């Protein structure tokens, strides 16, 4: 196997368009992580107190539901519900977007989590035929498959927040664990602008009207929070005076996956799918990682995840590289691919041709405002 130039700290290939190595051979993603979270061990108790301040504020509102928890049946959303219900006794409404391929493991884990807590729950689904049409449309227009699903996940928060006047969404996300979100060549956010632009003037536009609107507007709280963050005083003042409308638990709580998995298996009846515990909520979860490898043959389905585990101190580079080389040399069949292609009426050859070019999506993306570029560069 040909030698691949990689970051000297993680295992990201230097050939990826957004990866830049410094004079030490360390990539920009590792450097950005250190700048944002290098002092996490010092700050984590303080961040936990911030989260608890937010919890106390929303409890005082005495709403019908204290929070909305998007629940996919995966480990992180299950842990978010555990934290909200079991630790902080919040009144939770959970919501699940059924993309047409919700796995049996996900349904079982959702059922077990609800039985283990006091949370109420809603399933929401777009018509299955519409979703299949959208998957095919976005493969052909953008070279990605997950955009309709990501858009649906973003949408499902809108209706219950409005209907029940719920003050906050608490998710199993966080910037420290978002190992794909910083890669423009790969990340599929379900952003409204991309979705609208890619559907404009097409047959897809006529069949998916719920997905074309209902974008949450950035309010003054977001801008005040960003400004305070740049001034270096966000940690002191934001939780006390501004309750964010959206909270990722891993921005405030530690993400020790060994402890988290033990906790949700014991307390929430969570089951992992075979040997894996990543993205087991979707039966098609291997397809987007297969697409990554088609676009960039130097990566595998584990490259980005293991690189972030290295940054988190939860895996050594040597172990990650060993697993990476083993996976690259022994590729496995992609779960669900043949069935999915049959359902959308596309051959494997056409699929590969349509997803190969990572730049296809660029023409549908809206240029990020200059002030947000500065914020992202300087934020702590």
RARA-V263563 format. One record per pair of residues at least 12 apart in sequence whose C-alpha atoms are under 10 Angstrom apart, sorted by the first residue. I is the first residue (numbers start at 0). J is the second residue. If there is no record, write none. Layout:
i=I j=J
i=I j=J
//
This chain:
i=0 j=324
i=0 j=327
i=0 j=328
i=1 j=297
i=2 j=297
i=3 j=297
i=3 j=298
i=4 j=24
i=4 j=297
i=5 j=18
i=5 j=20
i=5 j=24
i=5 j=25
i=5 j=26
i=6 j=18
i=6 j=19
i=6 j=20
i=6 j=21
i=6 j=23
i=6 j=24
i=6 j=25
i=6 j=26
i=6 j=27
i=6 j=28
i=6 j=29
i=6 j=306
i=7 j=20
i=7 j=21
i=7 j=23
i=7 j=24
i=7 j=25
i=7 j=26
i=7 j=29
i=7 j=316
i=8 j=23
i=8 j=24
i=8 j=25
i=8 j=26
i=8 j=29
i=8 j=30
i=8 j=306
i=8 j=309
i=8 j=310
i=8 j=315
i=8 j=316
i=8 j=317
i=9 j=25
i=9 j=26
i=9 j=28
i=9 j=29
i=9 j=302
i=9 j=303
i=9 j=305
i=9 j=306
i=9 j=307
i=9 j=308
i=9 j=309
i=9 j=310
i=9 j=314
i=9 j=315
i=9 j=316
i=9 j=317
i=9 j=319
i=9 j=320
i=10 j=25
i=10 j=26
i=10 j=298
i=10 j=301
i=10 j=302
i=10 j=303
i=10 j=304
i=10 j=305
i=10 j=306
i=10 j=307
i=10 j=309
i=10 j=316
i=10 j=317
i=10 j=319
i=10 j=320
i=10 j=323
i=11 j=25
i=11 j=26
i=11 j=28
i=11 j=29
i=11 j=297
i=11 j=298
i=11 j=302
i=11 j=303
i=11 j=305
i=11 j=306
i=11 j=307
i=11 j=320
i=12 j=26
i=12 j=295
i=12 j=297
i=12 j=298
i=12 j=302
i=12 j=303
i=13 j=25
i=13 j=26
i=13 j=297
i=14 j=295
i=14 j=297
i=14 j=298
i=15 j=182
i=15 j=184
i=15 j=294
i=15 j=295
i=15 j=297
i=15 j=298
i=16 j=182
i=16 j=183
i=16 j=184
i=16 j=295
i=16 j=357
i=17 j=181
i=17 j=182
i=17 j=183
i=17 j=184
i=18 j=182
i=28 j=178
i=28 j=181
i=28 j=182
i=28 j=306
i=28 j=307
i=28 j=310
i=29 j=306
i=29 j=307
i=29 j=309
i=29 j=310
i=30 j=310
i=31 j=375
i=31 j=376
i=31 j=377
i=31 j=378
i=31 j=379
i=32 j=174
i=32 j=175
i=32 j=307
i=32 j=310
i=32 j=311
i=32 j=379
i=33 j=310
i=33 j=311
i=33 j=379
i=34 j=376
i=34 j=377
i=34 j=378
i=34 j=379
i=35 j=174
i=35 j=175
i=35 j=376
i=35 j=377
i=35 j=378
i=35 j=379
i=36 j=174
i=36 j=175
i=36 j=250
i=36 j=310
i=36 j=311
i=36 j=379
i=37 j=310
i=37 j=311
i=37 j=379
i=38 j=379
i=39 j=175
i=39 j=251
i=39 j=253
i=39 j=311
i=40 j=253
i=42 j=234
i=42 j=251
i=43 j=250
i=43 j=251
i=43 j=252
i=43 j=253
i=44 j=251
i=44 j=252
i=44 j=253
i=45 j=234
i=45 j=235
i=45 j=251
i=45 j=252
i=46 j=234
i=46 j=238
i=46 j=249
i=46 j=250
i=46 j=251
i=46 j=252
i=46 j=253
i=47 j=248
i=47 j=249
i=47 j=250
i=47 j=251
i=47 j=252
i=47 j=253
i=48 j=238
i=48 j=251
i=48 j=252
i=49 j=234
i=49 j=235
i=49 j=236
i=49 j=237
i=49 j=238
i=49 j=239
i=49 j=251
i=49 j=252
i=50 j=238
i=50 j=246
i=50 j=247
i=50 j=248
i=50 j=250
i=50 j=251
i=50 j=252
i=51 j=87
i=51 j=238
i=51 j=251
i=52 j=238
i=52 j=239
i=52 j=240
i=52 j=242
i=53 j=167
i=53 j=237
i=53 j=238
i=53 j=239
i=53 j=240
i=53 j=241
i=53 j=242
i=53 j=243
i=53 j=246
i=54 j=66
i=54 j=83
i=54 j=87
i=54 j=88
i=54 j=89
i=54 j=167
i=54 j=238
i=54 j=242
i=55 j=87
i=55 j=89
i=56 j=238
i=56 j=239
i=56 j=240
i=56 j=241
i=56 j=242
i=57 j=89
i=57 j=165
i=57 j=166
i=57 j=167
i=57 j=242
i=58 j=87
i=58 j=88
i=58 j=89
i=58 j=90
i=58 j=166
i=60 j=165
i=60 j=166
i=61 j=90
i=61 j=166
i=62 j=90
i=62 j=163
i=62 j=164
i=62 j=165
i=62 j=166
i=63 j=90
i=63 j=91
i=63 j=92
i=63 j=163
i=63 j=164
i=63 j=165
i=63 j=166
i=64 j=89
i=64 j=90
i=64 j=91
i=64 j=92
i=64 j=118
i=64 j=119
i=64 j=159
i=64 j=160
i=64 j=163
i=64 j=164
i=64 j=165
i=64 j=166
i=64 j=167
i=65 j=83
i=65 j=88
i=65 j=89
i=65 j=90
i=65 j=91
i=65 j=92
i=65 j=163
i=65 j=164
i=65 j=165
i=65 j=166
i=65 j=167
i=65 j=168
i=65 j=169
i=66 j=80
i=66 j=83
i=66 j=89
i=66 j=90
i=66 j=91
i=66 j=92
i=66 j=93
i=66 j=160
i=66 j=164
i=66 j=165
i=66 j=166
i=66 j=167
i=66 j=168
i=66 j=169
i=66 j=170
i=66 j=244
i=66 j=245
i=67 j=80
i=67 j=83
i=67 j=89
i=67 j=90
i=67 j=91
i=67 j=92
i=67 j=93
i=67 j=94
i=67 j=118
i=67 j=119
i=67 j=120
i=67 j=156
i=67 j=159
i=67 j=160
i=67 j=163
i=67 j=165
i=67 j=166
i=67 j=167
i=67 j=168
i=67 j=169
i=67 j=170
i=67 j=245
i=68 j=80
i=68 j=83
i=68 j=91
i=68 j=92
i=68 j=93
i=68 j=94
i=68 j=95
i=68 j=118
i=68 j=119
i=68 j=120
i=68 j=156
i=68 j=167
i=68 j=168
i=68 j=169
i=68 j=170
i=68 j=171
i=68 j=246
i=69 j=92
i=69 j=93
i=69 j=94
i=69 j=95
i=69 j=96
i=69 j=120
i=69 j=121
i=69 j=152
i=69 j=153
i=69 j=155
i=69 j=156
i=69 j=168
i=69 j=169
i=69 j=170
i=69 j=171
i=70 j=92
i=70 j=93
i=70 j=94
i=70 j=95
i=70 j=96
i=70 j=105
i=70 j=108
i=70 j=109
i=70 j=112
i=70 j=113
i=70 j=120
i=70 j=121
i=70 j=122
i=70 j=152
i=70 j=170
i=70 j=171
i=70 j=280
i=71 j=93
i=71 j=94
i=71 j=95
i=71 j=96
i=71 j=97
i=71 j=101
i=71 j=102
i=71 j=105
i=71 j=106
i=71 j=108
i=71 j=109
i=71 j=152
i=71 j=171
i=71 j=278
i=71 j=279
i=71 j=280
i=71 j=281
i=72 j=95
i=72 j=101
i=72 j=102
i=72 j=103
i=72 j=104
i=72 j=105
i=72 j=106
i=72 j=107
i=72 j=108
i=72 j=109
i=72 j=110
i=72 j=111
i=72 j=112
i=72 j=269
i=72 j=270
i=72 j=271
i=72 j=278
i=72 j=279
i=72 j=280
i=72 j=281
i=73 j=104
i=73 j=105
i=73 j=106
i=73 j=108
i=73 j=109
i=73 j=171
i=73 j=269
i=73 j=270
i=73 j=271
i=73 j=276
i=73 j=277
i=73 j=278
i=73 j=279
i=73 j=280
i=73 j=281
i=74 j=105
i=74 j=108
i=74 j=171
i=74 j=256
i=74 j=259
i=74 j=260
i=74 j=263
i=74 j=264
i=74 j=269
i=74 j=270
i=74 j=271
i=74 j=276
i=74 j=277
i=74 j=278
i=74 j=279
i=74 j=280
i=75 j=170
i=75 j=171
i=75 j=172
i=75 j=248
i=75 j=249
i=75 j=254
i=75 j=256
i=75 j=259
i=75 j=260
i=75 j=263
i=75 j=277
i=75 j=278
i=76 j=93
i=76 j=109
i=76 j=169
i=76 j=170
i=76 j=171
i=76 j=172
i=76 j=247
i=76 j=248
i=77 j=108
i=77 j=109
i=77 j=111
i=77 j=112
i=77 j=113
i=77 j=170
i=77 j=171
i=77 j=259
i=77 j=260
i=77 j=263
i=77 j=264
i=77 j=267
i=77 j=268
i=77 j=269
i=78 j=112
i=78 j=170
i=78 j=171
i=78 j=248
i=78 j=259
i=78 j=260
i=78 j=262
i=78 j=263
i=78 j=264
i=78 j=266
i=78 j=267
i=78 j=269
i=79 j=169
i=79 j=170
i=79 j=171
i=79 j=172
i=79 j=247
i=79 j=248
i=79 j=249
i=79 j=263
i=80 j=92
i=80 j=93
i=80 j=112
i=80 j=113
i=80 j=116
i=80 j=118
i=80 j=169
i=80 j=170
i=80 j=171
i=80 j=263
i=80 j=267
i=81 j=112
i=81 j=113
i=81 j=115
i=81 j=116
i=81 j=259
i=81 j=262
i=81 j=263
i=81 j=266
i=81 j=267
i=82 j=169
i=82 j=171
i=82 j=248
i=82 j=252
i=83 j=116
i=83 j=118
i=83 j=169
i=83 j=170
i=83 j=248
i=84 j=115
i=84 j=116
i=84 j=117
i=84 j=118
i=85 j=115
i=85 j=116
i=85 j=117
i=85 j=266
i=85 j=267
i=88 j=116
i=88 j=117
i=89 j=117
i=89 j=118
i=90 j=116
i=90 j=117
i=90 j=118
i=90 j=119
i=91 j=116
i=91 j=117
i=91 j=118
i=91 j=119
i=91 j=120
i=91 j=165
i=91 j=168
i=91 j=169
i=92 j=117
i=92 j=118
i=92 j=119
i=92 j=120
i=92 j=121
i=92 j=159
i=92 j=160
i=92 j=163
i=92 j=165
i=92 j=168
i=93 j=109
i=93 j=113
i=93 j=118
i=93 j=119
i=93 j=120
i=93 j=121
i=93 j=122
i=93 j=156
i=93 j=159
i=93 j=168
i=93 j=169
i=94 j=119
i=94 j=120
i=94 j=121
i=94 j=122
i=94 j=123
i=94 j=152
i=94 j=155
i=94 j=156
i=94 j=159
i=95 j=109
i=95 j=120
i=95 j=121
i=95 j=122
i=95 j=123
i=95 j=124
i=95 j=151
i=95 j=152
i=95 j=155
i=95 j=156
i=96 j=121
i=96 j=122
i=96 j=123
i=96 j=124
i=96 j=125
i=96 j=148
i=96 j=149
i=96 j=150
i=96 j=151
i=96 j=152
i=96 j=153
i=96 j=154
i=96 j=155
i=96 j=156
i=97 j=122
i=97 j=123
i=97 j=124
i=97 j=125
i=97 j=126
i=97 j=127
i=97 j=148
i=97 j=151
i=97 j=152
i=97 j=280
i=97 j=281
i=98 j=123
i=98 j=124
i=98 j=125
i=98 j=126
i=98 j=127
i=98 j=130
i=98 j=131
i=98 j=145
i=98 j=147
i=98 j=148
i=98 j=149
i=98 j=151
i=98 j=152
i=98 j=281
i=98 j=282
i=99 j=124
i=99 j=125
i=99 j=126
i=99 j=127
i=99 j=128
i=99 j=130
i=99 j=131
i=99 j=148
i=99 j=281
i=99 j=282
i=99 j=283
i=100 j=127
i=100 j=280
i=100 j=281
i=100 j=282
i=100 j=283
i=100 j=284
i=100 j=335
i=100 j=339
i=101 j=279
i=101 j=280
i=101 j=281
i=101 j=282
i=101 j=283
i=101 j=284
i=102 j=272
i=102 j=278
i=102 j=279
i=102 j=280
i=102 j=281
i=102 j=282
i=102 j=283
i=102 j=284
i=103 j=272
i=103 j=279
i=103 j=280
i=103 j=281
i=103 j=282
i=104 j=269
i=104 j=270
i=104 j=271
i=104 j=272
i=104 j=273
i=104 j=279
i=104 j=280
i=104 j=281
i=104 j=282
i=105 j=269
i=105 j=270
i=105 j=271
i=105 j=272
i=105 j=278
i=105 j=279
i=105 j=280
i=105 j=281
i=105 j=282
i=106 j=280
i=107 j=268
i=107 j=269
i=107 j=270
i=107 j=280
i=108 j=263
i=108 j=264
i=108 j=267
i=108 j=268
i=108 j=269
i=108 j=270
i=108 j=271
i=108 j=280
i=109 j=267
i=109 j=268
i=109 j=269
i=109 j=280
i=110 j=267
i=110 j=268
i=110 j=269
i=111 j=266
i=111 j=267
i=111 j=268
i=111 j=269
i=111 j=270
i=112 j=263
i=112 j=264
i=112 j=266
i=112 j=267
i=112 j=268
i=112 j=269
i=113 j=267
i=113 j=268
i=114 j=267
i=114 j=268
i=115 j=266
i=115 j=267
i=115 j=268
i=116 j=266
i=116 j=267
i=121 j=155
i=121 j=159
i=122 j=155
i=123 j=151
i=123 j=152
i=123 j=154
i=123 j=155
i=124 j=151
i=124 j=152
i=124 j=155
i=125 j=147
i=125 j=148
i=125 j=151
i=125 j=206
i=125 j=207
i=125 j=209
i=125 j=210
i=126 j=206
i=126 j=207
i=128 j=206
i=128 j=342
i=128 j=343
i=129 j=147
i=129 j=203
i=129 j=205
i=129 j=206
i=129 j=207
i=130 j=147
i=130 j=148
i=130 j=151
i=130 j=203
i=130 j=206
i=130 j=207
i=130 j=343
i=131 j=147
i=131 j=339
i=131 j=340
i=131 j=342
i=131 j=343
i=131 j=344
i=132 j=147
i=132 j=202
i=132 j=203
i=132 j=206
i=132 j=207
i=132 j=342
i=132 j=343
i=132 j=344
i=133 j=145
i=133 j=146
i=133 j=147
i=133 j=148
i=133 j=198
i=133 j=202
i=133 j=203
i=133 j=204
i=133 j=206
i=133 j=207
i=133 j=343
i=134 j=146
i=134 j=147
i=134 j=148
i=134 j=339
i=134 j=343
i=135 j=147
i=135 j=203
i=135 j=339
i=135 j=340
i=135 j=342
i=135 j=343
i=135 j=344
i=135 j=345
i=135 j=350
i=135 j=353
i=136 j=197
i=136 j=198
i=136 j=201
i=136 j=202
i=136 j=203
i=136 j=343
i=137 j=194
i=137 j=197
i=137 j=198
i=137 j=203
i=137 j=353
i=137 j=354
i=137 j=360
i=138 j=350
i=138 j=351
i=138 j=352
i=138 j=353
i=138 j=354
i=138 j=359
i=138 j=360
i=139 j=349
i=139 j=350
i=139 j=352
i=139 j=353
i=139 j=354
i=139 j=359
i=140 j=197
i=140 j=198
i=140 j=353
i=140 j=354
i=140 j=359
i=140 j=360
i=140 j=362
i=140 j=363
i=141 j=187
i=141 j=193
i=141 j=194
i=141 j=197
i=141 j=353
i=141 j=354
i=141 j=356
i=141 j=357
i=141 j=358
i=141 j=359
i=141 j=360
i=141 j=361
i=141 j=362
i=141 j=363
i=142 j=185
i=142 j=290
i=142 j=294
i=142 j=350
i=142 j=351
i=142 j=352
i=142 j=353
i=142 j=354
i=142 j=355
i=142 j=356
i=142 j=357
i=142 j=358
i=142 j=359
i=142 j=360
i=143 j=185
i=143 j=186
i=143 j=187
i=143 j=286
i=143 j=287
i=143 j=290
i=143 j=291
i=143 j=353
i=143 j=354
i=143 j=355
i=143 j=356
i=143 j=357
i=143 j=359
i=143 j=360
i=144 j=187
i=144 j=283
i=144 j=286
i=144 j=287
i=144 j=290
i=144 j=354
i=145 j=186
i=145 j=187
i=145 j=188
i=145 j=189
i=145 j=283
i=145 j=284
i=145 j=286
i=145 j=287
i=146 j=186
i=146 j=187
i=146 j=188
i=146 j=189
i=146 j=190
i=146 j=191
i=146 j=193
i=146 j=194
i=147 j=187
i=147 j=188
i=147 j=189
i=147 j=190
i=147 j=194
i=147 j=207
i=147 j=210
i=148 j=187
i=148 j=188
i=148 j=189
i=148 j=210
i=149 j=187
i=149 j=188
i=149 j=189
i=149 j=190
i=150 j=187
i=150 j=188
i=150 j=189
i=150 j=190
i=150 j=191
i=150 j=193
i=150 j=194
i=150 j=210
i=150 j=211
i=150 j=214
i=151 j=189
i=151 j=209
i=151 j=210
i=151 j=211
i=152 j=188
i=152 j=189
i=152 j=210
i=153 j=188
i=153 j=189
i=153 j=190
i=153 j=191
i=153 j=210
i=153 j=213
i=153 j=214
i=153 j=215
i=154 j=189
i=154 j=191
i=154 j=209
i=154 j=210
i=154 j=211
i=154 j=212
i=154 j=213
i=154 j=214
i=154 j=215
i=155 j=210
i=155 j=213
i=156 j=168
i=156 j=213
i=156 j=214
i=156 j=215
i=157 j=213
i=157 j=214
i=157 j=215
i=158 j=213
i=165 j=244
i=166 j=242
i=166 j=243
i=166 j=244
i=166 j=245
i=167 j=242
i=167 j=243
i=167 j=244
i=167 j=245
i=167 j=246
i=168 j=243
i=168 j=244
i=168 j=245
i=168 j=246
i=168 j=247
i=169 j=244
i=169 j=245
i=169 j=246
i=169 j=247
i=169 j=248
i=170 j=245
i=170 j=246
i=170 j=247
i=170 j=248
i=170 j=249
i=171 j=246
i=171 j=247
i=171 j=248
i=171 j=249
i=171 j=250
i=172 j=246
i=172 j=247
i=172 j=248
i=172 j=249
i=172 j=250
i=173 j=246
i=173 j=247
i=173 j=248
i=173 j=249
i=173 j=250
i=173 j=251
i=173 j=252
i=173 j=254
i=174 j=247
i=174 j=248
i=174 j=249
i=174 j=250
i=175 j=247
i=175 j=249
i=175 j=250
i=175 j=251
i=175 j=253
i=175 j=254
i=175 j=307
i=175 j=308
i=175 j=310
i=175 j=311
i=176 j=249
i=176 j=250
i=176 j=254
i=176 j=304
i=176 j=307
i=176 j=308
i=176 j=310
i=176 j=311
i=177 j=249
i=177 j=303
i=177 j=304
i=177 j=307
i=178 j=302
i=178 j=303
i=178 j=304
i=178 j=305
i=178 j=306
i=178 j=307
i=178 j=308
i=179 j=303
i=179 j=304
i=179 j=307
i=182 j=303
i=183 j=357
i=183 j=358
i=183 j=360
i=183 j=361
i=184 j=291
i=184 j=294
i=184 j=295
i=184 j=356
i=184 j=357
i=184 j=358
i=184 j=359
i=184 j=360
i=184 j=361
i=185 j=287
i=185 j=288
i=185 j=290
i=185 j=291
i=185 j=294
i=185 j=295
i=185 j=357
i=185 j=358
i=185 j=360
i=186 j=287
i=186 j=291
i=187 j=287
i=187 j=360
i=189 j=210
i=190 j=214
i=190 j=364
i=190 j=365
i=191 j=210
i=191 j=211
i=191 j=212
i=191 j=213
i=191 j=214
i=191 j=215
i=191 j=364
i=191 j=365
i=192 j=211
i=192 j=212
i=192 j=214
i=192 j=363
i=192 j=364
i=192 j=365
i=193 j=360
i=193 j=361
i=193 j=362
i=193 j=363
i=193 j=364
i=193 j=365
i=194 j=210
i=194 j=211
i=194 j=212
i=194 j=363
i=194 j=364
i=195 j=208
i=195 j=210
i=195 j=211
i=195 j=212
i=195 j=363
i=195 j=364
i=196 j=211
i=196 j=362
i=196 j=363
i=196 j=364
i=196 j=365
i=197 j=360
i=197 j=362
i=197 j=363
i=197 j=364
i=198 j=211
i=198 j=363
i=199 j=211
i=217 j=244
i=218 j=243
i=218 j=244
i=219 j=241
i=220 j=237
i=220 j=240
i=220 j=241
i=220 j=242
i=220 j=243
i=220 j=244
i=221 j=241
i=221 j=242
i=221 j=243
i=221 j=244
i=221 j=245
i=222 j=371
i=223 j=237
i=223 j=241
i=224 j=236
i=224 j=237
i=224 j=238
i=224 j=241
i=224 j=242
i=224 j=243
i=225 j=237
i=225 j=371
i=225 j=374
i=225 j=375
i=225 j=378
i=226 j=374
i=226 j=378
i=227 j=378
i=228 j=374
i=228 j=377
i=228 j=378
i=228 j=379
i=229 j=373
i=229 j=374
i=229 j=375
i=229 j=376
i=229 j=377
i=229 j=378
i=229 j=379
i=230 j=377
i=230 j=378
i=230 j=379
i=231 j=378
i=231 j=379
i=233 j=379
i=234 j=379
i=254 j=311
i=254 j=313
i=255 j=311
i=255 j=312
i=255 j=313
i=256 j=308
i=256 j=313
i=257 j=313
i=260 j=276
i=277 j=301
i=277 j=304
i=282 j=334
i=282 j=335
i=282 j=336
i=282 j=339
i=283 j=333
i=283 j=334
i=283 j=335
i=283 j=336
i=283 j=338
i=283 j=339
i=284 j=333
i=284 j=334
i=284 j=335
i=284 j=336
i=285 j=300
i=285 j=332
i=285 j=333
i=285 j=334
i=285 j=335
i=285 j=336
i=286 j=300
i=286 j=333
i=286 j=334
i=286 j=335
i=286 j=336
i=286 j=339
i=287 j=300
i=287 j=333
i=287 j=354
i=288 j=300
i=288 j=301
i=288 j=302
i=288 j=303
i=288 j=333
i=289 j=332
i=289 j=333
i=289 j=334
i=289 j=336
i=289 j=351
i=289 j=354
i=290 j=350
i=290 j=351
i=290 j=353
i=290 j=354
i=290 j=355
i=290 j=357
i=291 j=354
i=291 j=355
i=291 j=357
i=292 j=327
i=292 j=355
i=293 j=351
i=293 j=352
i=293 j=354
i=293 j=355
i=293 j=356
i=293 j=357
i=294 j=351
i=294 j=352
i=294 j=354
i=294 j=355
i=294 j=356
i=294 j=357
i=294 j=358
i=295 j=355
i=295 j=356
i=295 j=357
i=296 j=327
i=297 j=327
i=298 j=323
i=298 j=324
i=298 j=326
i=298 j=327
i=299 j=322
i=299 j=323
i=299 j=324
i=299 j=326
i=299 j=327
i=299 j=330
i=300 j=323
i=300 j=326
i=300 j=327
i=301 j=319
i=301 j=322
i=301 j=323
i=301 j=326
i=301 j=327
i=302 j=319
i=302 j=320
i=302 j=322
i=302 j=323
i=302 j=326
i=304 j=319
i=305 j=318
i=305 j=319
i=305 j=320
i=305 j=322
i=305 j=323
i=306 j=319
i=306 j=320
//
